[in-house]
Amino acid sequence: MKLQTRYGGFTAAVNSRIAAFLAIVLSLAVATGAATVHAQTEPVKLAILGDSLAAGYGLAPAQAFPTRLQAALKDKGRNVTVINHGVSGDTTAGGLERIDWMMADKPDIVMVELGGNDMLRALDPGATERNLDAIVGKLKQAGATVWLVGMLAPRNFGSEYVQQFDGLYKKLADKHGVPLYPFFLDGVAQDPALNQPDGIHPNAKGVDVIVERILPFVTKNLDDAASVRRPARP
C-alpha cells in the first residue's frame, strides 16, 4: 500500500514537471508566432532619393510619383510604404550630401532617381557618374537595397555627351550589381499631353503612365529575395 502511494506521488511529480515543460514550450511557440506575424505584416519601406520628378513639382501631393506608386502597390496587395525624398532642383552632388538625413527613416530599399538636373545644366557626365557611384556605395554600406533609375540626355546635346551620359547608369548598375530601370520618363518624355507646360515635368496623367510602366520593375525586385535585405532596426 505504501509502495503504491509512493509510486503515485512519483508519477504526479513527473506529470507536473512535464506539464510545466509543455507550458514553456507552448508559450515560446506563441511568442515566436507573434513575432513572425509582426515581421510579415510590417511594411517594406521604399525611399525615393530624387529630384523634382520624385518631389512632384507642379502637382498636388496626392499626385506625386511616390504617392501614386504606393497606391498602385497597395492595389497589387503589396505592403509597401513609399517615402518621398525628392528635392526639386537637386543634383547628384546634392543627393550625395543628404544621404545620412534620408537614412534616418531607415528605408529597406532606396530608389535613386537623380541625374536629370546634372544633364539639364550640361554638367560633366564624369562628375555625375562619380556622385552616383558614391551614392550607391554609401547606401549599400548602410545596409539598404539600391535600385537605380536612369535618365537620357536630349539628342541635341551632341553624340559625345549623349553617349557618356546615357551609358553611365548601366555602367554603375553593372559595377554594383543593382537593378536598373533605364529611363524614368519612358512613355512620357516629349508628349505634350502628359507633361506640364514647361515640357519637362509630367502632369498627373504623365505620373500615372510612369507608375504603370515602372510597376513591373518594382514588383519583380520586391519578389527577388536576394534584392530585399532589410537592415536591423532599433
Disulfide bonds with the S-S distance in Angstrom:
none
